[in-house]
């Protein structure tokens, strides 16, 4: 859980909330625009796009639901947890039964 702090004044509390919101947004934007695509391009060396695309898009939703309680204090509902389980099951099925052929050299 996040640590609850006592602030000397209301201005300190407001400043801390704005700083935390900006930091979380900046890290999220950096991850979605730089880290995610660079990891996806690197992963194409090891698996076919038919396997990577469903897993990459599905995992983003899984992480959002799993970390929502820790990040914003919103506990996932049971139907959301069930949906995450179905997504993970679908990704496992795709990774086991999907096309495992790979192009030996990738060029752009």
N, C-alpha and C positions, 0 to 999 in steps of 0.2 A: 504494500500500500504506500501511497505517497505520504510523506511526512507532513503533518499539519503544523504550520508555524504560526507563532504569535508575532504580529508586527507592531512596531511602535506607533504607527499611524496608519490611517486608511490609505494615504498616498503610497506608502510602501507596499501595501497589499495589492493595490491596483497596478503598480509598476511591476511587481513580481508576476502577476497573472498575465499581463501583456507580454512580458519577456518570455515566459514559459510558452505561451501560445505562439509567439513568433518563432521560437526555437524549434518547437515541434513541427510547425509548418515548413520551416527552412530545411530541416532534416528530411521530411517527407518529400518535398519537391526535389531535393538533391538525389534521394534514393530512386524516385520514379523517373527522373530525367537523365541521370548519369549512371548510377550503379545498376539499375535494372536492365537497361538496354545493353550495357557493356557485358554484363554477365550472360545475357541472352545470346549475344553474338559469340561469346566464348563457348557457350554450351553447344552451339551448332556444330562444333568440331566433333562432338561425342555422340550426338543423337540426331534423329531426323526431325524436321520441323513439325511433322504430323504428331509427334509425341510431345515436343516441347511447348507448342502453342497452347494446348488445353491445360497442361500442367502449370505453365506460367500464369495464365489468366485466372485459373481456379485458386491457386495458392494465395494470390493477393487478397481475395475475399476471405479465405480461411484465416490469414494473419490478422486482418481487420477485426473479425469477430472474436478471435482468441485473445487479442490484446486490448479489446475495448474496455474491459473492466479495469485493467491496470492503467491505461492511458487517460481515459476520460471518466472513469467511474461508472460506466454503463454496463450493467450485467447482462450478458446475452440471454435471451429467452430460450426455453427448451426447444422450440421449433427452429431457432437459429442454430443451436448446437446440433440438432438432427440434420439440418441442411449442410453444415460443415462436415459431418460424418459421411453423408452421401457424396459430397464433393471429393473427399479423400478416397472413398471407395471407388468412385469413378476414375480418379487419377491412377489408382493402383491397377484397375482393369486395363486402362489405356496403356500404361507402361509395360504390363505383362503381355498383352495381346497385340500391341501396336507394331507398326513396321519398324524393324530394327536395322534396316539397311542404311548405309551412310555413304555419302560422297567422300572419296578419299582426299580430294583437294578442293578447298573452297576459295573462290576468287571473287573479288568485287570489281 
